Amino acid sequence: MSQAVGAVLSEVLPIRLEEQGAVKIGILAVQGDFDAHRTMLASMGVPSVEVRTPANLQGCQGLILPGGESTTQLQFLREEGLYQAIRQFAEADKPIFGTCAGAILLACEVKNPQQESLGLVDMTVLRNAYGRQIASDVVRGPCTLKAEPLEMVFIRGPVIERVGPRVEVLAEYSGKPALVQQGRVMAAAFHPELTRDTTVHQRFIQLAADK
């Protein structure tokens, strides 16, 4: 992780969302940066629970699939019965948010190389397309969620190469979608949990609060 990324993570803004009602968010806790999402949610006053089994999803109003290694996470989902449990979670119209590797898991098509996925968002992603981890950086790009450019942390992030007609593009970087939403499922090619900006997580929490 770059020094810049570490710096922004240590300065998460204390923006809280109690006025939106009590929600509990599950965070897939296999490997990767799941604890950074927990820290971000805690700074917003949103409780979370680590998800490692289907039973952990009980009582959750939303689910975050964090960054990490998508092939490792996919294998874990299948071995622990979470693959089908997450699809049922989505079928129950509960929101899901995937960042980086989580976005790969949500795509309907994965390339570079090809890989199975949950197929919950009509998009094609290219794995590791933004470069090696040592070349990762913090950038800014246009976003529909606020007037100012959105801060985005890319760490071996996938490129969202194609989106279907039902997919809304919420943010872009280098002419490509970087944050998208289809129904109540969101996917980010970057790591919003590693910035001071709660804009993206606020959007997701609002989905969870809108029962």
Backbone as CSV, one residue per row, in Angstrom:
resi,resn,N_x,N_y,N_z,CA_x,CA_y,CA_z,C_x,C_y,C_z
1,MET,0.848,-1.195,0.000,0.000,0.000,0.000,0.881,1.243,0.000
2,SER,0.529,2.266,-0.838,1.367,3.452,-0.933,1.257,4.306,0.319
3,GLN,2.234,5.199,0.495,2.221,6.089,1.661,1.006,6.995,1.627
4,ALA,0.619,7.430,0.405,-0.546,8.310,0.275,-1.813,7.615,0.729
5,VAL,-1.948,6.332,0.352,-3.139,5.576,0.752,-3.198,5.448,2.265
6,GLY,-2.077,5.114,2.887,-2.048,4.986,4.333,-2.404,6.270,5.032
7,ALA,-1.985,7.392,4.449,-2.261,8.687,5.065,-3.742,9.005,5.072
8,VAL,-4.424,8.756,3.937,-5.846,9.093,3.883,-6.650,8.150,4.755
9,LEU,-6.239,6.902,4.862,-6.980,5.962,5.699,-6.954,6.374,7.154
10,SER,-5.859,6.971,7.590,-5.732,7.343,8.994,-6.501,8.603,9.334
11,GLU,-7.126,9.241,8.306,-7.816,10.503,8.536,-9.270,10.440,8.100
12,VAL,-9.932,9.307,8.316,-11.324,9.159,7.914,-12.182,10.207,8.603
13,LEU,-13.013,10.886,7.827,-13.853,11.937,8.389,-14.927,11.358,9.301
14,PRO,-15.195,11.981,10.431,-16.217,11.481,11.356,-17.614,11.933,10.970
15,ILE,-18.074,11.579,9.761,-19.421,11.918,9.321,-20.348,10.787,9.730
16,ARG,-21.436,11.124,10.431,-22.292,10.085,10.986,-23.683,10.139,10.343
17,LEU,-24.372,8.989,10.334,-25.631,8.876,9.618,-26.769,8.358,10.493
18,GLU,-26.765,8.652,11.769,-27.812,8.133,12.638,-29.205,8.549,12.168
19,GLU,-29.311,9.739,11.529,-30.619,10.233,11.125,-31.232,9.380,10.021
20,GLN,-30.456,8.508,9.369,-30.998,7.686,8.303,-31.604,6.387,8.840
21,GLY,-31.574,6.171,10.126,-32.158,4.973,10.690,-31.126,3.897,10.890
22,ALA,-31.426,2.969,11.776,-30.480,1.923,12.118,-30.397,0.890,10.999
23,VAL,-29.190,0.665,10.508,-28.936,-0.393,9.542,-27.693,-1.141,10.008
24,LYS,-27.621,-2.403,9.627,-26.424,-3.188,9.913,-25.899,-3.741,8.596
25,ILE,-24.611,-3.539,8.359,-24.012,-3.930,7.099,-23.060,-5.109,7.316
26,GLY,-23.219,-6.151,6.532,-22.286,-7.263,6.550,-21.090,-6.959,5.657
27,ILE,-19.916,-7.388,6.073,-18.704,-7.200,5.278,-18.046,-8.565,5.100
28,LEU,-17.912,-9.018,3.861,-17.239,-10.282,3.611,-15.826,-10.210,4.173
29,ALA,-15.507,-11.094,5.109,-14.237,-11.013,5.836,-13.400,-12.260,5.558
30,VAL,-12.976,-12.398,4.320,-12.157,-13.523,3.900,-10.689,-13.135,3.923
31,GLN,-10.362,-12.097,3.188,-9.028,-11.521,3.156,-9.165,-10.164,2.474
32,GLY,-8.084,-9.426,2.403,-8.174,-8.111,1.786,-8.459,-7.019,2.801
33,ASP,-9.085,-5.933,2.324,-9.204,-4.712,3.128,-10.557,-4.577,3.817
34,PHE,-11.132,-5.684,4.276,-12.470,-5.597,4.876,-12.493,-4.714,6.123
35,ASP,-11.395,-4.660,6.879,-11.395,-3.862,8.103,-11.452,-2.369,7.806
36,ALA,-10.937,-1.948,6.658,-11.019,-0.533,6.284,-12.467,-0.123,6.057
37,HIS,-13.274,-1.018,5.494,-14.704,-0.729,5.353,-15.365,-0.615,6.725
38,ARG,-14.990,-1.509,7.649,-15.548,-1.438,8.997,-15.219,-0.105,9.643
39,THR,-13.976,0.366,9.466,-13.567,1.646,10.037,-14.364,2.792,9.433
40,MET,-14.552,2.765,8.128,-15.329,3.809,7.465,-16.767,3.819,7.974
41,LEU,-17.392,2.654,8.034,-18.778,2.582,8.508,-18.886,3.037,9.958
42,ALA,-17.921,2.644,10.795,-17.946,3.050,12.202,-17.857,4.557,12.330
43,SER,-17.064,5.203,11.474,-16.943,6.659,11.525,-18.250,7.340,11.146
44,MET,-19.124,6.608,10.433,-20.417,7.129,10.014,-21.529,6.717,10.966
45,GLY,-21.186,6.001,12.036,-22.188,5.560,12.993,-22.997,4.372,12.519
46,VAL,-22.441,3.586,11.590,-23.150,2.440,11.023,-22.517,1.148,11.534
47,PRO,-23.269,0.301,12.228,-22.708,-0.967,12.718,-22.497,-1.958,11.579
48,SER,-21.528,-2.833,11.772,-21.240,-3.840,10.754,-20.927,-5.171,11.425
49,VAL,-20.952,-6.234,10.626,-20.632,-7.571,11.109,-19.782,-8.259,10.052
50,GLU,-18.781,-9.024,10.497,-17.944,-9.767,9.571,-18.698,-10.995,9.086
51,VAL,-18.684,-11.209,7.779,-19.423,-12.314,7.172,-18.440,-13.372,6.686
52,ARG,-18.558,-14.564,7.264,-17.749,-15.708,6.836,-18.608,-16.943,6.565
53,THR,-19.857,-16.894,6.980,-20.782,-18.004,6.747,-22.132,-17.422,6.322
54,PRO,-22.996,-18.218,5.686,-24.333,-17.723,5.334,-25.106,-17.222,6.548
55,ALA,-24.914,-17.845,7.697,-25.637,-17.431,8.898,-25.293,-16.000,9.302
56,ASN,-24.079,-15.552,8.989,-23.670,-14.197,9.338,-24.466,-13.130,8.600
57,LEU,-25.138,-13.513,7.531,-25.931,-12.549,6.753,-27.263,-12.232,7.426
58,GLN,-27.669,-13.050,8.389,-28.943,-12.830,9.054,-28.953,-11.465,9.740
59,GLY,-29.988,-10.687,9.482,-30.134,-9.380,10.105,-29.380,-8.268,9.421
60,CYS,-28.680,-8.561,8.333,-27.942,-7.523,7.613,-28.852,-6.865,6.574
61,GLN,-28.804,-5.545,6.514,-29.575,-4.814,5.509,-28.774,-4.563,4.238
62,GLY,-27.481,-4.839,4.267,-26.634,-4.656,3.096,-25.372,-5.478,3.266
63,LEU,-24.645,-5.652,2.156,-23.432,-6.462,2.177,-22.346,-5.791,1.350
64,ILE,-21.130,-5.735,1.893,-19.980,-5.199,1.171,-19.033,-6.343,0.824
65,LEU,-18.633,-6.408,-0.436,-17.606,-7.335,-0.906,-16.341,-6.509,-1.120
66,PRO,-15.337,-6.647,-0.268,-14.185,-5.746,-0.287,-13.145,-6.142,-1.331
67,GLY,-12.093,-5.330,-1.394,-10.967,-5.655,-2.244,-10.189,-6.830,-1.688
68,GLY,-9.219,-7.271,-2.459,-8.420,-8.415,-2.073,-8.050,-9.204,-3.311
69,GLU,-8.153,-10.514,-3.258,-7.858,-11.384,-4.395,-9.146,-12.103,-4.777
70,SER,-9.669,-11.756,-5.950,-10.999,-12.232,-6.324,-11.055,-13.747,-6.480
71,THR,-9.991,-14.380,-6.989,-10.026,-15.834,-7.146,-10.071,-16.532,-5.791
72,THR,-9.311,-16.004,-4.819,-9.331,-16.560,-3.466,-10.708,-16.386,-2.842
73,GLN,-11.281,-15.199,-3.014,-12.594,-14.942,-2.438,-13.662,-15.820,-3.084
74,LEU,-13.591,-15.986,-4.402,-14.575,-16.809,-5.098,-14.514,-18.259,-4.616
75,GLN,-13.321,-18.767,-4.443,-13.161,-20.132,-3.942,-13.769,-20.279,-2.551
76,PHE,-13.539,-19.276,-1.696,-14.095,-19.298,-0.341,-15.618,-19.264,-0.391
77,LEU,-16.179,-18.416,-1.246,-17.635,-18.322,-1.352,-18.248,-19.664,-1.708
78,ARG,-17.622,-20.368,-2.609,-18.155,-21.662,-3.038,-18.002,-22.709,-1.931
79,GLU,-16.850,-22.724,-1.277,-16.589,-23.735,-0.253,-17.484,-23.562,0.961
80,GLU,-17.817,-22.314,1.310,-18.587,-22.041,2.526,-20.075,-21.858,2.282
81,GLY,-20.516,-22.040,1.046,-21.932,-21.888,0.739,-22.383,-20.450,0.600
82,LEU,-21.451,-19.529,0.561,-21.806,-18.111,0.468,-22.140,-17.675,-0.954
83,TYR,-21.651,-18.399,-1.936,-21.920,-18.024,-3.326,-23.430,-17.947,-3.563
84,GLN,-24.132,-19.013,-3.247,-25.575,-19.024,-3.441,-26.279,-18.127,-2.431
85,ALA,-25.744,-18.052,-1.220,-26.355,-17.198,-0.194,-26.334,-15.730,-0.613
86,ILE,-25.249,-15.295,-1.243,-25.155,-13.904,-1.687,-26.113,-13.654,-2.844
87,ARG,-26.234,-14.614,-3.754,-27.195,-14.456,-4.849,-28.622,-14.366,-4.295
88,GLN,-28.925,-15.150,-3.272,-30.249,-15.081,-2.650,-30.437,-13.758,-1.922
89,PHE,-29.370,-13.239,-1.333,-29.400,-11.939,-0.674,-29.799,-10.864,-1.689
90,ALA,-29.200,-10.927,-2.890,-29.531,-9.969,-3.948,-30.953,-10.170,-4.454
91,GLU,-31.378,-11.420,-4.582,-32.737,-11.716,-5.041,-33.782,-11.205,-4.058
92,ALA,-33.393,-11.084,-2.782,-34.288,-10.531,-1.759,-34.296,-9.007,-1.790
93,ASP,-33.655,-8.429,-2.809,-33.609,-6.978,-3.026,-32.836,-6.260,-1.933
94,LYS,-31.830,-6.925,-1.375,-30.954,-6.279,-0.411,-29.708,-5.781,-1.125
95,PRO,-29.254,-4.572,-0.817,-28.148,-3.974,-1.566,-26.806,-4.639,-1.294
96,ILE,-25.986,-4.666,-2.334,-24.630,-5.211,-2.265,-23.692,-4.192,-2.901
97,PHE,-22.509,-4.032,-2.302,-21.515,-3.088,-2.806,-20.175,-3.801,-2.889
98,GLY,-19.605,-3.858,-4.092,-18.310,-4.490,-4.283,-17.252,-3.489,-4.684
99,THR,-16.087,-3.537,-4.022,-14.980,-2.641,-4.355,-13.800,-3.461,-4.855
100,CYS,-13.231,-3.042,-5.980,-12.052,-3.666,-6.573,-12.316,-5.162,-6.814
101,ALA,-11.741,-6.061,-6.034,-12.013,-7.488,-6.207,-13.496,-7.782,-6.052
102,GLY,-14.166,-7.054,-5.158,-15.606,-7.217,-4.990,-16.375,-6.861,-6.239
103,ALA,-15.900,-5.842,-6.974,-16.527,-5.469,-8.237,-16.353,-6.573,-9.267
104,ILE,-15.184,-7.219,-9.261,-14.942,-8.344,-10.164,-15.940,-9.467,-9.874
105,LEU,-16.159,-9.752,-8.602,-17.095,-10.808,-8.224,-18.522,-10.499,-8.667
106,LEU,-18.874,-9.220,-8.765,-20.233,-8.833,-9.121,-20.484,-8.821,-10.626
107,ALA,-19.439,-8.752,-11.427,-19.584,-8.601,-12.876,-20.191,-9.842,-13.511
108,CYS,-20.840,-9.644,-14.651,-21.368,-10.786,-15.389,-20.323,-11.363,-16.337
109,GLU,-19.254,-10.602,-16.619,-18.174,-11.098,-17.470,-16.842,-10.580,-16.954
110,VAL,-15.882,-11.492,-16.784,-14.547,-11.147,-16.288,-13.506,-11.620,-17.296
111,LYS,-12.563,-10.738,-17.609,-11.493,-11.071,-18.553,-10.135,-10.792,-17.911
112,ASN,-9.091,-11.249,-18.576,-7.692,-10.937,-18.218,-7.245,-11.485,-16.862
113,PRO,-7.356,-12.803,-16.597,-8.000,-13.827,-17.434,-9.478,-13.977,-17.098
114,GLN,-10.143,-14.852,-17.842,-11.548,-15.108,-17.584,-11.727,-15.764,-16.215
115,GLN,-12.846,-15.467,-15.595,-13.104,-15.979,-14.252,-14.602,-16.020,-14.013
116,GLU,-15.061,-16.993,-13.243,-16.470,-17.037,-12.863,-16.784,-15.867,-11.935
117,SER,-18.062,-15.536,-11.827,-18.473,-14.436,-10.954,-19.919,-14.631,-10.544
118,LEU,-20.392,-13.728,-9.699,-21.780,-13.798,-9.233,-22.772,-13.335,-10.298
119,GLY,-22.308,-12.526,-11.253,-23.152,-12.102,-12.355,-24.308,-11.202,-11.957
120,LEU,-24.089,-10.304,-11.016,-25.168,-9.448,-10.519,-25.202,-8.061,-11.157
121,VAL,-24.149,-7.701,-11.885,-24.111,-6.416,-12.584,-23.760,-6.670,-14.043
122,ASP,-24.535,-6.092,-14.950,-24.316,-6.272,-16.387,-23.120,-5.424,-16.831
123,MET,-21.931,-5.932,-16.566,-20.710,-5.235,-16.964,-19.604,-6.242,-17.239
124,THR,-18.642,-5.811,-18.043,-17.441,-6.587,-18.327,-16.261,-5.894,-17.672
125,VAL,-15.484,-6.628,-16.885,-14.321,-6.040,-16.220,-13.049,-6.750,-16.660
126,LEU,-11.958,-5.989,-16.716,-10.634,-6.514,-17.005,-9.835,-6.481,-15.723
127,ARG,-9.373,-7.623,-15.257,-8.648,-7.685,-13.992,-7.276,-7.015,-14.101
128,ASN,-6.862,-6.368,-12.996,-5.523,-5.775,-12.854,-5.166,-4.797,-13.981
129,ALA,-6.174,-4.189,-14.576,-5.924,-3.372,-15.765,-5.340,-1.999,-15.462
130,TYR,-5.428,-1.527,-14.221,-4.872,-0.224,-13.865,-3.436,-0.333,-13.364
131,GLY,-2.800,-1.490,-13.547,-1.381,-1.580,-13.219,-1.094,-2.364,-11.960
132,ARG,0.201,-2.561,-11.699,0.651,-3.315,-10.548,0.442,-2.529,-9.261
133,GLN,0.431,-3.233,-8.144,0.165,-2.600,-6.852,1.178,-1.516,-6.533
134,ILE,2.457,-1.696,-6.918,3.467,-0.689,-6.596,3.237,0.598,-7.370
135,ALA,2.412,0.533,-8.455,2.134,1.720,-9.253,0.803,2.367,-8.868
136,SER,0.171,1.880,-7.824,-1.132,2.395,-7.427,-1.043,3.847,-6.993
137,ASP,-2.178,4.555,-7.141,-2.139,5.985,-6.877,-3.516,6.480,-6.468
138,VAL,-3.551,7.732,-6.020,-4.786,8.416,-5.670,-5.082,9.427,-6.770
139,VAL,-6.285,9.345,-7.369,-6.654,10.226,-8.468,-8.006,10.855,-8.161
140,ARG,-8.457,11.733,-9.045,-9.782,12.343,-8.928,-10.475,12.287,-10.268
141,GLY,-11.798,12.104,-10.219,-12.556,12.011,-11.452,-13.971,12.508,-11.269
142,PRO,-14.680,12.772,-12.380,-16.051,13.285,-12.301,-17.004,12.277,-11.687
143,CYS,-17.973,12.813,-10.931,-18.908,11.961,-10.193,-20.279,12.614,-10.179
144,THR,-21.332,11.822,-10.324,-22.695,12.368,-10.301,-23.217,12.569,-8.892
145,LEU,-22.506,12.071,-7.879,-22.993,12.115,-6.502,-22.700,13.436,-5.807
146,LYS,-21.802,14.239,-6.381,-21.490,15.545,-5.797,-20.857,16.428,-6.868
147,ALA,-20.778,17.718,-6.599,-20.263,18.658,-7.599,-18.753,18.520,-7.801
148,GLU,-18.027,18.232,-6.715,-16.575,18.165,-6.802,-16.123,16.809,-7.351
149,PRO,-14.920,16.758,-7.938,-14.385,15.465,-8.374,-14.261,14.513,-7.191
150,LEU,-14.443,13.243,-7.464,-14.390,12.213,-6.424,-12.969,11.671,-6.300
151,GLU,-12.483,11.574,-5.065,-11.179,10.982,-4.819,-11.274,9.462,-4.941
152,MET,-10.335,8.875,-5.698,-10.363,7.435,-5.955,-8.979,6.839,-5.743
153,VAL,-8.925,5.781,-4.964,-7.677,5.070,-4.700,-7.693,3.764,-5.495
154,PHE,-6.789,3.633,-6.451,-6.700,2.424,-7.265,-5.521,1.579,-6.798
155,ILE,-5.773,0.312,-6.508,-4.722,-0.642,-6.148,-4.943,-1.885,-7.004
156,ARG,-4.207,-2.005,-8.074,-4.392,-3.102,-9.030,-5.864,-3.247,-9.386
157,GLY,-6.506,-2.122,-9.624,-7.945,-2.132,-9.849,-8.326,-2.664,-11.216
158,PRO,-9.530,-3.230,-11.322,-10.030,-3.670,-12.627,-10.521,-2.474,-13.441
159,VAL,-10.525,-2.616,-14.744,-11.156,-1.639,-15.621,-12.556,-2.143,-15.958
160,ILE,-13.538,-1.283,-15.804,-14.897,-1.612,-16.238,-14.966,-1.279,-17.721
161,GLU,-14.859,-2.300,-18.541,-14.735,-2.125,-19.993,-16.068,-1.834,-20.666
162,ARG,-17.139,-2.437,-20.141,-18.454,-2.304,-20.761,-19.524,-2.347,-19.685
163,VAL,-20.572,-1.548,-19.861,-21.736,-1.631,-18.978,-22.985,-1.761,-19.834
164,GLY,-23.975,-2.478,-19.307,-25.227,-2.668,-20.008,-26.148,-1.477,-19.864
165,PRO,-27.272,-1.479,-20.564,-28.186,-0.335,-20.573,-28.855,-0.055,-19.233
166,ARG,-28.917,-1.050,-18.342,-29.558,-0.840,-17.040,-28.575,-0.373,-15.966
167,VAL,-27.316,-0.203,-16.355,-26.278,0.178,-15.400,-26.063,1.689,-15.436
168,GLU,-26.147,2.317,-14.275,-25.923,3.756,-14.146,-24.462,4.012,-13.777
169,VAL,-23.805,4.880,-14.531,-22.416,5.241,-14.245,-22.414,6.430,-13.297
170,LEU,-21.874,6.235,-12.102,-21.866,7.276,-11.077,-20.549,8.055,-11.037
171,ALA,-19.465,7.452,-11.508,-18.170,8.130,-11.521,-17.310,7.523,-12.613
172,GLU,-16.383,8.333,-13.139,-15.500,7.885,-14.199,-14.056,8.227,-13.874
173,TYR,-13.160,7.470,-14.478,-11.735,7.777,-14.414,-11.107,7.392,-15.747
174,SER,-10.366,8.315,-16.313,-9.672,8.089,-17.581,-10.629,7.620,-18.674
175,GLY,-11.834,8.209,-18.686,-12.802,7.899,-19.724,-13.535,6.588,-19.562
176,LYS,-13.329,5.884,-18.434,-13.981,4.604,-18.189,-14.840,4.692,-16.928
177,PRO,-15.936,3.924,-16.861,-16.714,3.882,-15.620,-15.846,3.386,-14.467
178,ALA,-15.954,4.046,-13.328,-15.200,3.635,-12.138,-16.124,3.268,-10.986
179,LEU,-17.338,3.814,-11.004,-18.349,3.517,-9.984,-19.683,3.387,-10.701
180,VAL,-20.332,2.231,-10.528,-21.586,1.976,-11.245,-22.629,1.415,-10.298
181,GLN,-23.876,1.488,-10.749,-24.980,0.946,-9.956,-26.014,0.334,-10.876
182,GLN,-26.460,-0.865,-10.550,-27.567,-1.511,-11.247,-28.585,-1.928,-10.209
183,GLY,-29.715,-1.263,-10.198,-30.705,-1.538,-9.167,-30.139,-1.210,-7.799
184,ARG,-30.057,-2.201,-6.921,-29.552,-1.982,-5.567,-28.160,-2.596,-5.379
185,VAL,-27.453,-2.764,-6.497,-26.087,-3.292,-6.450,-25.123,-2.240,-6.993
186,MET,-24.073,-1.957,-6.220,-23.056,-0.982,-6.603,-21.712,-1.687,-6.768
187,ALA,-20.877,-1.145,-7.655,-19.539,-1.693,-7.863,-18.568,-0.554,-8.142
188,ALA,-17.414,-0.600,-7.486,-16.371,0.409,-7.660,-15.070,-0.271,-8.050
189,ALA,-14.404,0.262,-9.059,-13.101,-0.268,-9.469,-11.995,0.188,-8.525
190,PHE,-12.324,1.107,-7.626,-11.343,1.693,-6.718,-11.726,1.375,-5.272
191,HIS,-11.019,2.000,-4.331,-11.218,1.743,-2.903,-11.706,3.015,-2.191
192,PRO,-13.008,3.275,-2.155,-13.498,4.469,-1.451,-13.260,4.410,0.049
193,GLU,-13.095,3.215,0.595,-12.861,3.069,2.032,-11.472,3.538,2.454
194,LEU,-10.600,3.820,1.488,-9.244,4.274,1.800,-9.090,5.775,1.599
195,THR,-10.204,6.506,1.579,-10.169,7.959,1.455,-10.870,8.593,2.660
196,ARG,-10.836,9.912,2.717,-11.546,10.648,3.764,-13.000,10.925,3.371
197,ASP,-13.342,10.643,2.136,-14.637,11.015,1.576,-15.648,9.884,1.773
198,THR,-16.740,10.172,2.463,-17.771,9.160,2.728,-18.883,9.142,1.667
199,THR,-18.734,9.912,0.596,-19.799,10.056,-0.392,-20.298,8.714,-0.914
200,VAL,-19.393,7.827,-1.301,-19.785,6.551,-1.900,-20.473,5.660,-0.873
201,HIS,-19.919,5.597,0.312,-20.546,4.778,1.356,-21.904,5.352,1.762
202,GLN,-22.047,6.667,1.756,-23.350,7.264,2.061,-24.398,6.816,1.049
203,ARG,-24.003,6.752,-0.220,-24.931,6.292,-1.262,-25.381,4.859,-0.959
204,PHE,-24.435,4.007,-0.589,-24.768,2.612,-0.312,-25.630,2.480,0.938
205,ILE,-25.292,3.209,1.982,-26.076,3.140,3.217,-27.491,3.626,2.989
206,GLN,-27.657,4.613,2.116,-29.005,5.082,1.795,-29.815,3.976,1.130
207,LEU,-29.167,3.192,0.262,-29.849,2.053,-0.356,-30.310,1.064,0.718
208,ALA,-29.435,0.812,1.686,-29.769,-0.136,2.765,-30.872,0.410,3.657
209,ALA,-30.917,1.729,3.837,-31.902,2.346,4.718,-33.282,2.441,4.049
210,ASP,-33.293,2.455,2.721,-34.543,2.550,1.973,-35.172,1.170,1.836
211,LYS,-35.824,0.722,2.866,-36.416,-0.619,2.873,-37.722,-0.626,2.086
